[in-house]
Amino acid sequence: MNNDTINVEHILVKDSSQIPQNNSLKICHQNIRGLGNKSNELYCHLHHDLPHILCLSEHRLSESQLQLIHLINYSLGTNYCGKNFLKGGVSILVYRNLKYNTINVDEYNIDKDTEACAVWLDSTFNKLCILTIDFLN
């Protein structure tokens, strides 16, 4: 396996009705400490109670590697990947039925110090901002 290939199993959602439609919002944060080799753990953690928003810190992937990660019923809402230091990285995955817009917070990101990404959720949640920040020092 070369460095540009990541073998990640898909998270299978048997019934998309597992995501509640009652105006409640489930947000999960996980310091994943390397997403590339933790797909099974992530699946075990999520499959019984799927969140609307999944915030991950320390994914440790480059931009191209992160684009290869696909979790069924989720889209990669936004992310930050270190430019010169690949041990950090943050991302927000959004459940497929939610409408969102990304918020550009790049000016606040500093490799090996502060890494952040953010989205606005629309409609039911009345413009709720979800922010994932990792302070590395």
N, C-alpha and C positions, 0 to 999 in steps of 0.2 A: 504494500500500500504506500503510495507516495504521499508527501506532505499536503497536497491539495485535495485529497480524497478523505471524506469522513463517512464512516459506516454508521449510520444512525437508523434504528428501527422506527417505524411510524407509530405514533400513538393512535390506536384504533378506537373510535367512538362508535359503539354499536347503536346507540339511540341518542340522537341530538336533542331530544326532549329533556335530557339530563340537565341542560342549562335552563334554570328557572326563568319564567317570563313574568314574575310578580313584582317587578320594580326593585328587587333586591340585587345587589351587586356583589359578586365574589371576586376578591383580588387575592392572588397568591404571590408571595415573593419567595424566591429561593436563591441563596448564594450557591450556585451550582458547582463552582470551583472546577470548571472544565466540562462544558456541555457535550463535547465530542464523544466521550466515553461514558456518559451517564444517562443514556436514553432509557434503559430499563428501570433505573431508580426513579426517574422522572415519571415514567408511566405508572409505576406502582403507587407513587405519591398522589397522582392526579385522577386516575380513572374512576374512582368511586364518587368523587365530588368535584366535577370539572369547574374551574373558575372561569369567569368572564375575561379576566385580565391575568396574564402570567408575566410577572416581572422577574427577570433573571439578572443576577450580577455575577461577575467573574466568569463569563462564558468562555473566555480565553481563546477566542476564534478570530481569525482575520475576517475582513468584510466578505471575501469570496467564499470562505469556509462557512460563514454564518448563512449565506444565501443558499447553501446546500441543505440546510436543516429545514425539514417540513414536518410540522405536527398537524395531523388531520384535523380539520375544522378550525384551525387557527391561522392567522396571517401574522407575519412579522410587521408589527405596526411601526416600530422605529428601533434604532439601536445606535450604539457607539462602540467602535472597535479602536483599540489603541493604534496610534500611528507608528510609534517606534518601540512600543512595549506591549507584547501580546498576552500578558498574564491577567489583565483585567477584562474590561468590556461589560457593557450593560445592554439589555434589550427588553422590549415590551412586546408580548404576543397578545393579540386581540381575537376573541372568539368571532367566528365568521359572520354572525348576524348583527354585530354592533357596528355602528357608523362612528368613524373617528377621523381626526386630522392630526398630523404630526405638528409638533412645536419645535422650532429650531432653537436648541440650547447649545450649539457647538461652541459658541464664544466662551462658555464656562468650562469646557473640557480641557483638562491638562493631564497628559499621560503620567502615570505613576502617582497622581495626586487626587484629582476629582474627575469622575466620569459620570455623565448624566444623559438621559434621554426622556422625552415626554410626549404624551398624546392628549388631545381633547376628546372626550366622549360626547357624542351628540344625542339628540332625541330624548329618550326616556330619562336620561340622567342629567339633563339640563346643563350641558357644557361643563362637565366635571373634568378637571385636569388630573392626570395620572403621571407621576414623576418617579423615575428610578434613578437614585444617586448612589454611587459607591465612592467612599473616601478611602483611598488606598494607603495613606500614611497614618 
